[in-house]
Amino acid sequence: MYSVPMDTEQLSLQDSAVLLEAMRIIDAALDQTSNRSIVSASEMSDVFLDLRSLINPLIAADASADI
């Protein structure tokens, strides 16, 4: 399993809210697709795009803080 190292002590409330929302999206997608044998590529693309739109600002903020 792939994991990203995170210092959870440095997570702000906004970061935590974003990560919780990302987990909510993942859980909802799993609930919707777990009973089906086929999941369309467009459905998966939508989930990944939703997650990316949530997580991208965190990565950008972290990258700008490192400069």
Stockholm file with secondary structure:
# STOCKHOLM 1.0

chainA/1-67         MYSVPMDTEQLSLQDSAVLLEAMRIIDAALDQTSNRSIVSASEMSDVFLDLRSLINPLIAADASADI
#=GR chainA/1-67 SS CCCCCCCGGGCCHHHHHHHHHHHHHHHHHHHHHTTCSCCCHHHHHHHHHHHHHHHHHHHHHHHHHHC
#=GC SS_cons        CCCCCCCGGGCCHHHHHHHHHHHHHHHHHHHHHTTCSCCCHHHHHHHHHHHHHHHHHHHHHHHHHHC
//
